[in-house]
Amino acid sequence: MVETMDFDEVATTTRAVRKRLDLERPVEPEIISECLRIATQAPTGSNSQGWRFVVVTDPEKRKALADCYRVGWEASYGSGGRALENIAEDKRAEQERVVGSAQYLADNLEHVPVHVIPCLLGKVPSGAPGAAYAGFLGSIIPATWSFQMALRSRGLGSAYTTLHLFEEAKAAEVLGIPDTVTQVALIPVAYTKGTDFKPASRRPVEEITYWNGWKSGS
């Protein structure tokens, strides 16, 4: 039996882990299955359970997915440079750290031992209202986050990424995913170098919580 953490600790210390992923240590398939089993207890729209999880451990397929991811990284951030544009001086050091971590993942994604692609059966029709997208993604994002917290409680790390979707068709071809299925994310999974993650700095909840309506001037 794997010893797991207290829920509040897991919920407040499940970070987007990139540089501290252990690229050398194998991940046991049974731990992935166990965490996915927990994930499938999450709520899903109309109890549809249309989720599917593609677990990728094959090195060549991981390399192909990493190449797809790097296309999205370059298009979005240009090797990280655009992510630092127009950043206030007092925030620059923190943003540089975040960008450096993200660049590391882009450079090393194929070496992460497990990639998990959460998918949903079906597609949102083009031009559908925002409610359709919210409801559709709401049927898998809770399960994906449960999966990530279950990993954390067992000493593994992960990050919720979407940049490989710039090359969604190519990724689908690599993995044999049908055209009728929507890829939602790519979750790199590995043991972590140390488990001493701490709560992140966040704005006080009193500043971001509005009771009975939107706060004027916010």
C-alpha positions as CSV (number, residue, x, y, z in Angstrom):
1,M,0.0,0.0,0.0
2,V,1.4,3.4,-1.0
3,E,1.4,5.9,1.8
4,T,-0.5,9.0,0.6
5,M,-0.6,12.6,1.9
6,D,-3.3,14.5,3.7
7,F,-5.8,16.0,1.3
8,D,-5.2,19.7,2.3
9,E,-1.4,19.2,1.7
10,V,-2.0,17.6,-1.7
11,A,-4.5,20.3,-2.7
12,T,-2.2,23.2,-1.7
13,T,1.1,21.8,-3.0
14,T,0.2,20.2,-6.3
15,R,2.4,22.3,-8.5
16,A,3.1,22.4,-12.3
17,V,6.3,20.5,-12.1
18,R,8.8,20.8,-14.9
19,K,12.5,21.1,-13.9
20,R,12.0,18.8,-10.9
21,L,10.7,15.9,-12.9
22,D,13.0,12.9,-12.6
23,L,13.8,12.0,-16.2
24,E,15.8,8.9,-15.2
25,R,13.4,7.0,-12.9
26,P,10.9,4.7,-14.5
27,V,7.2,5.1,-13.5
28,E,5.3,1.9,-12.7
29,P,2.3,1.3,-15.0
30,E,0.2,0.3,-12.0
31,I,0.6,3.7,-10.3
32,I,-0.7,5.4,-13.5
33,S,-3.6,3.0,-13.5
34,E,-4.3,3.6,-9.8
35,C,-4.3,7.4,-10.3
36,L,-6.5,7.2,-13.3
37,R,-8.9,4.9,-11.4
38,I,-9.2,7.7,-8.8
39,A,-9.6,10.3,-11.5
40,T,-12.7,8.5,-12.9
41,Q,-14.5,9.2,-9.7
42,A,-14.6,12.9,-10.7
43,P,-18.0,14.4,-11.8
44,T,-18.7,14.5,-15.5
45,G,-21.4,16.3,-17.4
46,S,-24.7,14.3,-17.5
47,N,-22.6,11.4,-16.0
48,S,-21.5,10.8,-19.6
49,Q,-18.1,9.5,-18.7
50,G,-16.9,10.2,-22.3
51,W,-13.3,10.5,-21.1
52,R,-10.5,8.4,-22.5
53,F,-6.8,8.6,-21.4
54,V,-4.0,7.7,-23.8
55,V,-0.9,6.8,-21.8
56,V,2.3,7.1,-23.9
57,T,5.5,5.4,-22.7
58,D,7.0,4.5,-26.2
59,P,10.1,6.6,-26.7
60,E,9.5,7.3,-30.4
61,K,6.0,8.4,-29.8
62,R,7.0,10.6,-26.9
63,K,9.6,12.2,-29.2
64,A,6.9,12.8,-31.8
65,L,4.6,14.4,-29.2
66,A,7.5,16.6,-28.0
67,D,8.1,17.8,-31.5
68,C,4.4,18.7,-31.7
69,Y,4.7,20.5,-28.4
70,R,7.7,22.5,-29.5
71,V,5.8,23.8,-32.6
72,G,3.2,25.2,-30.2
73,W,5.9,26.6,-27.8
74,E,7.7,28.4,-30.6
75,A,4.4,29.8,-32.0
76,S,3.3,31.0,-28.6
77,Y,6.5,32.1,-26.9
78,G,9.3,32.2,-29.4
79,S,11.8,30.3,-27.2
80,G,10.4,32.1,-24.2
81,G,11.2,35.6,-25.4
82,R,7.6,36.8,-26.0
83,A,6.6,35.6,-22.5
84,L,8.9,38.3,-21.0
85,E,7.6,41.2,-23.1
86,N,5.9,44.0,-21.2
87,I,6.5,42.5,-17.8
88,A,6.8,44.9,-14.9
89,E,10.2,45.1,-13.4
90,D,9.0,43.9,-10.0
91,K,7.5,40.8,-11.6
92,R,10.3,40.1,-14.1
93,A,12.5,37.8,-11.9
94,E,9.5,35.6,-11.1
95,Q,8.4,35.5,-14.7
96,E,11.9,34.7,-15.9
97,R,11.9,31.7,-13.5
98,V,8.6,30.5,-14.8
99,V,9.7,30.9,-18.4
100,G,13.0,29.1,-17.7
101,S,11.1,26.2,-16.2
102,A,8.7,26.1,-19.2
103,Q,11.6,26.2,-21.7
104,Y,13.2,23.3,-19.9
105,L,10.1,21.2,-20.3
106,A,9.9,22.2,-24.0
107,D,13.5,21.1,-24.5
108,N,13.2,17.8,-22.6
109,L,9.6,16.7,-23.0
110,E,10.5,13.5,-24.8
111,H,12.6,12.4,-21.8
112,V,9.7,12.5,-19.4
113,P,8.9,8.8,-18.9
114,V,5.1,9.1,-19.3
115,H,2.8,11.3,-21.3
116,V,-0.9,11.2,-20.6
117,I,-3.3,12.6,-23.2
118,P,-6.8,13.2,-21.7
119,C,-9.4,12.9,-24.5
120,L,-13.2,13.3,-24.8
121,L,-15.4,11.5,-27.2
122,G,-17.0,13.9,-29.7
123,K,-16.3,17.4,-30.8
124,V,-17.8,20.8,-30.0
125,P,-19.4,22.1,-33.3
126,S,-17.8,25.1,-34.9
127,G,-19.6,28.3,-33.8
128,A,-21.2,26.7,-30.8
129,P,-21.9,29.0,-27.8
130,G,-19.4,29.4,-25.0
131,A,-21.7,27.3,-22.8
132,A,-21.1,24.3,-25.1
133,Y,-17.3,24.5,-24.7
134,A,-17.6,25.0,-20.9
135,G,-19.8,22.0,-20.5
136,F,-17.7,19.9,-22.8
137,L,-14.4,20.6,-21.1
138,G,-16.1,20.5,-17.7
139,S,-16.6,16.8,-18.3
140,I,-12.9,16.0,-18.2
141,I,-10.9,18.8,-16.5
142,P,-12.1,17.8,-13.0
143,A,-10.9,14.2,-13.7
144,T,-7.6,15.4,-15.0
145,W,-7.0,17.5,-11.9
146,S,-7.9,14.6,-9.7
147,F,-5.4,12.5,-11.6
148,Q,-2.7,15.1,-11.0
149,M,-3.4,15.3,-7.3
150,A,-3.4,11.6,-7.0
151,L,0.0,11.6,-8.6
152,R,1.2,14.2,-6.2
153,S,0.0,12.2,-3.2
154,R,2.2,9.3,-4.4
155,G,5.4,11.4,-4.9
156,L,5.0,12.0,-8.7
157,G,4.8,15.3,-10.5
158,S,2.9,16.6,-13.5
159,A,2.0,19.7,-15.5
160,Y,-1.2,20.6,-17.4
161,T,0.0,21.5,-20.9
162,T,-1.9,22.2,-24.1
163,L,0.8,23.4,-26.6
164,H,0.9,20.1,-28.5
165,L,-2.6,20.9,-29.7
166,F,-1.1,23.3,-32.3
167,E,-0.3,20.0,-34.0
168,E,-3.3,18.1,-32.8
169,A,-3.8,16.3,-36.1
170,K,-0.2,15.1,-36.2
171,A,-0.5,13.9,-32.6
172,A,-3.7,12.1,-33.4
173,E,-1.9,10.4,-36.3
174,V,1.0,9.3,-34.1
175,L,-1.4,7.8,-31.5
176,G,-4.2,6.5,-33.8
177,I,-6.8,8.8,-32.2
178,P,-9.9,9.0,-34.3
179,D,-11.1,12.3,-35.9
180,T,-14.2,12.1,-33.7
181,V,-12.2,12.5,-30.5
182,T,-11.0,15.7,-28.9
183,Q,-7.6,15.8,-27.3
184,V,-7.7,18.2,-24.3
185,A,-4.2,18.3,-22.9
186,L,-0.8,16.6,-22.5
187,I,0.2,15.7,-19.0
188,P,3.9,14.9,-18.6
189,V,4.3,12.5,-15.6
190,A,7.4,11.5,-13.6
191,Y,8.6,11.0,-10.1
192,T,9.9,14.3,-8.6
193,K,13.3,15.2,-7.4
194,G,12.3,15.7,-3.8
195,T,8.7,16.1,-2.6
196,D,9.0,19.3,-0.6
197,F,6.6,21.4,-2.6
198,K,5.0,24.3,-0.8
199,P,1.9,26.4,-1.3
200,A,2.4,29.1,-4.0
201,S,2.1,32.8,-3.4
202,R,-1.4,33.9,-4.2
203,R,-3.5,37.1,-3.8
204,P,-5.6,37.0,-0.6
205,V,-8.9,35.2,-1.1
206,E,-10.7,38.3,0.2
207,E,-9.4,40.3,-2.8
208,I,-10.6,37.8,-5.4
209,T,-13.9,36.7,-3.8
210,Y,-17.0,38.8,-4.6
211,W,-20.2,38.1,-2.7
212,N,-23.6,38.4,-4.5
213,G,-22.2,40.3,-7.5
214,W,-19.1,41.7,-9.3
215,K,-17.0,44.1,-7.2
216,S,-17.0,47.5,-8.8
217,G,-13.6,48.6,-10.2
218,S,-12.2,45.1,-10.4
